[in-house]
Amino acid sequence: MASYKPVVIPAVPKLGEKITQDTLYWRGYKVGRAPGPGQRWSPSVSAGLQLPSPAPAVHVVGFLSDKYRIFSGGDDYSSSLWDIPSATEIVSYSEHSDYVRCGCASKLNGDVFVTGSYDHTVKVFDARTKSSVMTIEHGHPVESVLLFPSGGLLVSAGGRYVKVWDVLKGGQLLVSLKNHHKTVTCLCLNSSGQRLLSGSLDRHVKIYSTTSYKVVHSFNYATSILSLALSPEDETIIVGMTNGVLNVKHRKPEESKEKPQKKRQPAYRTYVKGRNYMPKQVRRSEQIKPGRCILRKYDKLLKSFQSSKALDAVLEPHIRLYTPEVTVAVMQELNRRGTLRSALAGRDEKQISLLLTFVTRRVIEPRFTPVLITVADMITDIYQPVVGQSALVDKQFLRLQEAIGREIDYQEELLEVLGMMDALFATLTEKRATYLEENKSNENNSGLCNLNM
């Protein structure tokens, strides 16, 4: 009797992220050790200096580049500039019409700082003037602002947009990025200024290249992100989330590749060693037997012709959710054997709902469509007489119908676009003469020449 061969799981191409140098670099960040229960990270304060701010709540503070003055902004719609040695307010600007929630200072000019407000504007202030020197309309409540080290580019974040402005050209919009699904809450630059990071309520941190402004990598977190920071040498990335967790990821420093030392040539005795060696004769009974193939649960059930239980085994959550290709491969094997219909029959309301949920979710994927269309047809034929007896099953059938209908509409639209593109390309291509047409034209030309002569 021939031995059982396990089910072959086909390696179907799957769309995924393109592996680049940025992908490899940012994947090097691993979650580090966080404070234990009851532990918090807090700076030690030895001396205090209190400045009497009129705002009911101060949301942003920062040092100017001279390190002797600070700016602040809060819920009173104002932005203030303070002198640290004298603990006095130098100037106050009341130009925003809503809460001031973010700000930053220029590293090159010790008098310039920027504030962002919920009134959808970003204002650039100069401590030597009594009013703002530039106003930029972001279009959404501004959550974070960031100045490039050169001071020529300004980044603002609000709503789903991250916008880059050219300050030297009077606040001209350079690029508007819309890669998040929810509000962008924080911005950050790496030490070289070549990568821009943005955190959002959609639980993602996007990393952009500052030359092309395309996403080169992204991190996924458990909950919404409120704050983001990178260490000065880009070794640690810290993210603050809405559930009170501070996520810390460390990156191991790259080890310097040393040049391998030149191997020493072996001595003469190494070459002559074992010249008289004779292999030992091994008896047939002592020969090593090939390793035994370990079968998975569904393979064991298929081997014993338990089709229904094999299908139940691949519908378990850890298989159908994370490796759906295994579930589809077993369905295809059952269909090849001709036992798929019997494996689908005789199921209760909960099992039918589970099957329909899996088919509805995966039938639109091209790699699974041929097999799951057959499964959907069999389920419809088997359980058509009981339609209307269970509200849960009826709801799943309606969802399957809607999913297939949407996919058909998408395919029709794609075919229409493909037809338009083919027509467009056909008009752009130059018409080239065929070999027969060229010969005919040459004969006509030679005939004309003979007549003229």
C-alpha positions as CSV (number, residue, x, y, z in Angstrom):
1,M,0.0,0.0,0.0
2,A,1.4,3.4,-1.0
3,S,2.2,5.8,1.9
4,Y,0.0,8.8,2.5
5,K,1.2,12.1,1.1
6,P,0.4,15.3,3.1
7,V,-1.7,18.0,1.5
8,V,0.4,20.4,-0.5
9,I,-0.2,24.0,0.5
10,P,0.3,26.0,-2.7
11,A,2.6,29.0,-2.5
12,V,0.3,31.6,-4.1
13,P,1.8,35.1,-4.7
14,K,0.5,37.6,-2.1
15,L,0.7,41.4,-2.3
16,G,2.9,42.7,0.5
17,E,5.3,45.5,1.3
18,K,8.4,45.9,-0.8
19,I,11.5,45.0,1.1
20,T,13.9,48.0,1.0
21,Q,16.8,49.3,3.0
22,D,14.4,51.4,5.0
23,T,12.3,48.3,5.8
24,L,15.3,46.4,7.1
25,Y,16.5,49.4,9.1
26,W,13.2,50.2,10.9
27,R,12.4,46.5,11.5
28,G,15.5,46.5,13.7
29,Y,13.5,48.4,16.4
30,K,12.3,45.9,19.0
31,V,10.1,46.5,22.0
32,G,12.1,47.1,25.1
33,R,11.4,46.6,28.8
34,A,8.8,49.0,30.1
35,P,8.2,50.1,33.8
36,G,6.6,47.5,36.0
37,P,3.3,47.9,37.8
38,G,3.4,51.0,40.0
39,Q,6.6,52.3,38.4
40,R,6.8,55.5,36.4
41,W,9.5,57.4,34.6
42,S,9.7,60.9,35.9
43,P,12.4,63.6,35.8
44,S,13.9,64.6,39.1
45,V,13.3,68.3,40.0
46,S,15.7,70.0,42.4
47,A,14.6,73.6,42.0
48,G,11.4,75.2,40.7
49,L,10.6,78.4,38.7
50,Q,7.0,79.3,38.3
51,L,5.8,81.7,35.7
52,P,2.3,83.2,36.1
53,S,0.6,82.2,32.9
54,P,-2.9,83.7,32.4
55,A,-4.0,80.6,30.4
56,P,-6.4,78.2,32.2
57,A,-4.4,75.3,30.7
58,V,-0.9,75.5,29.1
59,H,-0.6,72.9,26.3
60,V,2.8,73.8,24.7
61,V,6.1,75.2,26.0
62,G,9.5,75.3,24.4
63,F,12.9,76.9,24.6
64,L,14.2,79.3,22.0
65,S,17.6,78.6,20.6
66,D,19.3,81.1,22.9
67,K,18.1,79.0,25.9
68,Y,17.2,82.0,28.0
69,R,13.7,82.5,26.8
70,I,10.7,80.2,26.5
71,F,7.4,80.4,24.6
72,S,4.0,79.0,25.7
73,G,0.5,78.6,24.4
74,G,-2.7,77.4,25.9
75,D,-6.5,77.5,26.1
76,D,-6.7,81.3,26.3
77,Y,-6.0,81.5,22.6
78,S,-2.7,83.4,23.3
79,S,1.0,82.7,22.8
80,S,3.5,84.3,25.2
81,L,7.2,84.8,25.3
82,W,9.0,84.6,28.7
83,D,12.4,85.7,30.0
84,I,13.8,83.0,32.4
85,P,16.4,85.1,34.4
86,S,13.8,87.7,35.3
87,A,10.8,85.4,35.3
88,T,8.8,88.0,33.4
89,E,6.6,88.0,30.3
90,I,8.3,89.7,27.4
91,V,5.4,89.8,24.9
92,S,2.0,88.2,24.4
93,Y,0.3,87.5,21.1
94,S,-3.5,87.0,21.0
95,E,-4.0,86.3,17.3
96,H,-5.4,82.8,17.4
97,S,-9.2,82.3,17.7
98,D,-9.1,78.9,19.3
99,Y,-7.0,76.7,21.6
100,V,-3.2,76.7,21.0
101,R,-2.1,73.1,21.1
102,C,1.3,72.8,19.6
103,G,4.5,74.8,18.8
104,C,8.2,74.7,18.0
105,A,11.2,77.0,17.9
106,S,13.7,77.7,15.2
107,K,17.2,76.3,15.8
108,L,18.9,78.9,13.6
109,N,17.1,82.1,14.6
110,G,16.8,82.7,18.4
111,D,13.8,85.0,17.9
112,V,11.5,82.8,15.7
113,F,8.9,80.3,17.0
114,V,5.8,78.7,15.5
115,T,2.4,77.8,17.0
116,G,-0.5,75.8,15.8
117,S,-4.1,76.1,16.9
118,Y,-7.5,74.6,16.6
119,D,-8.6,77.6,14.5
120,H,-6.9,75.7,11.5
121,T,-4.0,78.1,11.3
122,V,-0.3,78.0,11.9
123,K,1.4,81.3,12.8
124,V,5.1,82.2,12.7
125,F,6.2,84.8,15.3
126,D,9.3,86.9,15.6
127,A,10.1,88.2,19.1
128,R,11.3,91.5,17.7
129,T,7.8,92.3,16.3
130,K,4.5,92.9,17.9
131,S,2.5,90.6,15.6
132,S,2.9,87.4,13.6
133,V,5.1,87.5,10.5
134,M,3.3,84.7,8.7
135,T,0.0,82.9,8.8
136,I,-0.6,79.5,7.1
137,E,-4.0,78.0,6.7
138,H,-3.8,74.3,7.3
139,G,-7.5,73.6,6.8
140,H,-8.0,71.4,9.9
141,P,-7.4,71.7,13.6
142,V,-3.6,71.7,14.0
143,E,-2.3,69.0,16.3
144,S,1.5,69.3,15.7
145,V,4.0,71.5,14.0
146,L,7.6,70.9,13.2
147,L,10.5,73.0,11.7
148,F,13.3,71.4,9.7
149,P,16.8,72.1,11.1
150,S,17.5,74.4,8.2
151,G,14.5,76.5,9.1
152,G,13.3,76.7,5.5
153,L,10.5,74.0,5.7
154,L,7.6,73.8,8.1
155,V,5.5,70.7,8.6
156,S,1.9,70.8,10.1
157,A,-0.3,68.0,11.1
158,G,-4.1,68.1,11.5
159,G,-7.0,66.0,10.5
160,R,-5.8,63.2,8.2
161,Y,-3.2,65.5,6.5
162,V,0.5,66.1,6.9
163,K,1.4,69.2,5.0
164,V,4.9,70.6,4.2
165,W,5.3,74.4,3.7
166,D,8.1,76.4,2.2
167,V,8.7,79.3,4.7
168,L,11.2,81.0,2.5
169,K,8.6,81.4,-0.2
170,G,6.0,82.9,2.1
171,G,4.4,79.7,3.2
172,Q,3.9,78.0,-0.1
173,L,2.5,74.5,0.1
174,L,5.0,72.0,-1.2
175,V,3.2,68.7,-0.6
176,S,0.1,67.4,1.2
177,L,0.3,63.8,2.5
178,K,-2.8,61.8,3.2
179,N,-1.6,58.4,4.3
180,H,-3.5,58.1,7.7
181,H,-7.1,57.0,8.2
182,K,-7.7,59.1,11.3
183,T,-6.4,62.3,12.9
184,V,-2.6,62.8,12.9
185,T,-1.5,63.8,16.4
186,C,2.3,64.0,16.4
187,L,5.3,64.6,14.2
188,C,9.0,63.8,14.6
189,L,12.3,64.0,12.6
190,N,15.2,61.7,12.8
191,S,18.7,63.0,13.6
192,S,19.8,63.4,9.9
193,G,16.5,65.1,8.9
194,Q,16.1,62.5,6.1
195,R,13.1,60.7,7.6
196,L,9.8,62.3,8.9
197,L,7.7,60.3,11.3
198,S,4.0,60.9,12.0
199,G,1.7,59.2,14.6
200,S,-2.1,59.0,14.3
201,L,-5.2,57.8,16.0
202,D,-5.4,55.0,13.5
203,R,-2.7,53.1,15.5
204,H,0.1,53.6,12.9
205,V,3.4,55.4,12.7
206,K,4.3,56.3,9.2
207,I,7.9,57.0,8.1
208,Y,8.4,59.3,5.1
209,S,11.5,60.1,3.0
210,T,12.0,63.8,3.0
211,T,13.3,63.7,-0.5
212,S,10.3,62.0,-2.2
213,Y,7.8,62.3,0.7
214,K,6.7,58.7,0.1
215,V,6.1,56.2,2.9
216,V,9.1,53.9,3.3
217,H,8.0,52.0,6.4
218,S,5.2,51.9,9.0
219,F,4.7,50.6,12.6
220,N,1.5,49.2,13.9
221,Y,0.5,49.6,17.6
222,A,-2.3,48.3,19.8
223,T,-4.2,51.5,20.4
224,S,-4.3,55.1,19.2
225,I,-1.1,57.2,19.3
226,L,-0.9,60.6,21.0
227,S,2.9,61.3,21.2
228,L,6.0,60.2,19.5
229,A,9.8,60.8,20.0
230,L,13.1,59.6,18.7
231,S,16.4,59.5,20.6
232,P,19.2,61.8,19.4
233,E,21.1,58.9,17.8
234,D,17.9,57.2,16.5
235,E,18.5,54.1,18.7
236,T,15.1,54.3,20.5
237,I,11.6,55.2,19.4
238,I,9.0,56.0,22.1
239,V,5.3,56.2,21.5
240,G,2.6,57.3,24.0
241,M,-0.8,55.7,23.5
242,T,-4.4,56.4,24.7
243,N,-4.4,53.3,27.0
244,G,-1.7,54.8,29.2
245,V,1.1,52.6,27.8
246,L,4.5,54.0,26.9
247,N,5.9,51.8,24.1
248,V,9.7,51.8,23.8
249,K,11.5,50.2,20.9
250,H,15.2,49.8,20.8
251,R,17.5,49.2,17.8
252,K,20.7,47.3,18.3
253,P,23.7,49.1,17.0
254,E,25.2,47.8,13.8
255,E,28.3,45.7,14.4
256,S,31.3,46.8,12.4
257,K,32.3,44.2,9.8
258,E,35.9,43.3,10.3
259,K,38.0,42.1,7.5
260,P,38.5,38.3,7.8
261,Q,42.0,37.3,8.5
262,K,43.8,35.4,5.9
263,K,43.6,31.7,6.6
264,R,46.8,29.9,7.2
265,Q,47.7,27.2,4.7
266,P,47.5,23.7,6.1
267,A,50.7,21.8,6.8
268,Y,51.9,18.9,4.6
269,R,50.8,16.3,7.2
270,T,47.2,17.5,6.7
271,Y,47.3,16.3,3.1
272,V,48.8,12.9,3.8
273,K,46.7,12.2,6.8
274,G,44.2,9.4,6.2
275,R,45.6,8.2,2.9
276,N,45.3,4.6,4.0
277,Y,41.8,5.0,5.4
278,M,39.3,2.3,4.4
279,P,35.6,2.9,4.9
280,K,33.9,0.6,7.4
281,Q,31.5,-1.9,6.0
282,V,28.1,-1.2,7.5
283,R,25.6,-4.0,7.7
284,R,22.3,-3.7,6.0
285,S,20.4,-3.9,9.3
286,E,22.5,-1.0,10.7
287,Q,21.7,1.4,8.0
288,I,20.0,4.6,9.0
289,K,16.3,4.7,8.2
290,P,14.8,7.8,6.8
291,G,13.0,10.2,9.2
292,R,9.4,9.7,9.8
293,C,7.1,12.3,8.4
294,I,5.0,14.1,11.1
295,L,1.5,14.6,9.9
296,R,-0.7,17.5,11.0
297,K,-4.1,17.0,12.5
298,Y,-6.0,17.6,9.3
299,D,-3.6,15.3,7.4
300,K,-4.3,12.5,9.9
301,L,-8.0,13.0,9.5
302,L,-7.8,13.0,5.7
303,K,-5.6,9.8,5.9
304,S,-8.4,8.1,7.9
305,F,-11.0,9.4,5.4
306,Q,-12.8,11.7,8.0
307,S,-13.7,14.5,5.7
308,S,-16.0,16.4,7.9
309,K,-13.6,16.4,10.9
310,A,-10.7,17.4,8.6
311,L,-12.8,20.5,7.5
312,D,-13.6,21.3,11.1
313,A,-9.9,21.1,11.9
314,V,-8.9,23.8,9.3
315,L,-11.8,26.0,10.4
316,E,-10.3,26.6,13.8
317,P,-9.5,30.2,14.5
318,H,-5.7,30.0,14.5
319,I,-5.8,28.4,11.0
320,R,-8.6,30.2,9.2
321,L,-7.5,33.6,10.4
322,Y,-3.7,33.5,10.1
323,T,-3.2,30.8,7.5
324,P,-6.3,30.8,5.3
325,E,-4.3,29.1,2.5
326,V,-4.3,25.9,4.5
327,T,-8.1,26.0,4.9
328,V,-8.6,26.5,1.1
329,A,-6.0,23.8,0.3
330,V,-7.9,21.2,2.4
331,M,-11.2,22.3,0.7
332,Q,-9.6,21.8,-2.7
333,E,-8.3,18.4,-1.7
334,L,-11.8,17.4,-0.5
335,N,-13.2,18.6,-3.8
336,R,-10.6,16.5,-5.7
337,R,-11.6,13.4,-3.7
338,G,-15.3,14.1,-4.3
339,T,-16.1,14.3,-0.6
340,L,-16.5,18.1,-0.2
341,R,-20.3,18.0,-0.5
342,S,-20.6,15.4,2.2
343,A,-18.1,17.3,4.4
344,L,-20.2,20.5,4.1
345,A,-23.6,18.8,4.7
346,G,-25.1,18.0,8.1
347,R,-24.0,21.1,9.9
348,D,-25.8,23.2,12.5
349,E,-26.5,26.9,12.5
350,K,-23.3,28.0,14.1
351,Q,-21.1,25.9,11.8
352,I,-22.9,27.1,8.7
353,S,-22.5,30.7,9.8
354,L,-18.8,30.1,10.4
355,L,-18.4,28.6,6.9
356,L,-20.2,31.5,5.2
357,T,-18.2,34.1,7.2
358,F,-15.0,32.6,5.9
359,V,-16.2,32.3,2.3
360,T,-17.5,35.9,2.4
361,R,-14.3,37.3,3.7
362,R,-11.9,35.4,1.4
363,V,-13.9,34.9,-1.8
364,I,-12.8,38.3,-3.2
365,E,-9.1,37.4,-3.0
366,P,-7.9,36.2,-6.4
367,R,-5.8,33.4,-5.0
368,F,-8.8,31.8,-3.3
369,T,-11.6,32.7,-5.7
370,P,-11.7,29.6,-7.9
371,V,-12.0,27.2,-4.9
372,L,-14.3,29.3,-2.8
373,I,-16.8,29.9,-5.6
374,T,-17.2,26.1,-5.8
375,V,-17.6,25.9,-2.0
376,A,-20.2,28.7,-2.1
377,D,-22.2,27.0,-4.8
378,M,-22.2,23.7,-2.9
379,I,-23.3,25.5,0.4
380,T,-26.1,27.2,-1.5
381,D,-27.4,24.0,-3.1
382,I,-27.2,22.0,0.2
383,Y,-28.8,24.5,2.5
384,Q,-31.3,26.2,0.1
385,P,-34.3,24.3,1.6
386,V,-33.6,25.7,5.1
387,V,-33.3,29.3,4.0
388,G,-35.7,31.4,6.1
389,Q,-35.5,29.2,9.2
390,S,-32.5,31.0,10.8
391,A,-32.0,34.8,10.8
392,L,-28.3,34.3,11.4
393,V,-27.8,32.1,8.3
394,D,-30.0,34.3,6.2
395,K,-27.9,37.3,7.2
396,Q,-24.7,35.5,6.2
397,F,-26.1,34.6,2.8
398,L,-27.1,38.2,2.2
399,R,-23.5,39.3,3.1
400,L,-22.1,36.8,0.7
401,Q,-24.4,38.0,-2.1
402,E,-23.4,41.7,-1.4
403,A,-19.7,40.8,-1.4
404,I,-19.9,38.9,-4.7
405,G,-22.0,41.7,-6.2
406,R,-19.5,44.4,-5.2
407,E,-16.7,42.3,-6.7
408,I,-18.6,41.9,-10.0
409,D,-19.1,45.7,-10.1
410,Y,-15.4,46.3,-9.5
411,Q,-14.4,43.9,-12.2
412,E,-16.8,45.6,-14.7
413,E,-15.3,49.0,-13.9
414,L,-11.8,47.6,-14.3
415,L,-12.7,46.2,-17.7
416,E,-14.1,49.5,-18.7
417,V,-11.0,51.3,-17.6
418,L,-8.9,48.6,-19.4
419,G,-10.9,49.2,-22.6
420,M,-10.4,52.9,-22.4
421,M,-6.6,52.5,-21.8
422,D,-6.4,50.1,-24.8
423,A,-8.1,52.6,-27.0
424,L,-5.8,55.4,-25.8
425,F,-2.7,53.4,-26.4
426,A,-3.9,52.4,-29.8
427,T,-4.2,56.0,-30.8
428,L,-0.8,56.9,-29.5
429,T,1.1,54.1,-31.3
430,E,2.4,54.9,-34.7
431,K,1.1,52.8,-37.6
432,R,3.9,50.9,-39.3
433,A,3.8,49.6,-42.9
434,T,3.8,45.9,-43.3
435,Y,6.3,44.0,-45.4
436,L,3.7,43.6,-48.3
437,E,2.8,47.3,-48.2
438,E,6.5,48.3,-48.4
439,N,7.1,46.0,-51.4
440,K,4.0,47.4,-53.2
441,S,5.1,50.9,-52.6
442,N,8.6,50.1,-53.9
443,E,7.1,48.5,-57.1
444,N,4.9,51.6,-57.7
445,N,7.9,53.9,-57.3
446,S,10.0,51.8,-59.7
447,G,7.1,51.8,-62.3
448,L,6.9,55.6,-62.1
449,C,10.6,55.9,-62.7
450,N,10.4,53.7,-65.8
451,L,7.6,55.8,-67.2
452,N,9.6,59.0,-66.7
453,M,12.5,57.5,-68.5
